Amino acid sequence: EGNEPGDSAKITYSELLHKVCQFANVLRSQGVKKGDRISIYLPMILELVVAMLACARIGALHSIVFAGFSADSLCERILDCSCSLLIT
């Protein structure tokens, strides 16, 4: 369910697994490995869940910064966790 009334989507576990594996491969191609720190700056959408699960799948730590935060707040969180990649 999305934030707006009537905004919803359906996905099967199989489709979710496929998307997560695809994104995990994208992260690996960018040099992300187990133990790396990644910041995720997205609204409450399906891609946020896919990014979180892809990070968990390869063993990368993730920090979620919701899209309503300011650029300064995002910058502070990136610096605090010493992240190597930002997903937007």
Secondary structure, 3 states (H helix, E strand, C coil): CCCCCCCCCCCCHHHHHHHHHHHHHHHHHCCCCCCCEEEECCCCCHHHHHHHHHHHHHCCEEEECCCCCCHHHHHHHHHHHCCCEEEC
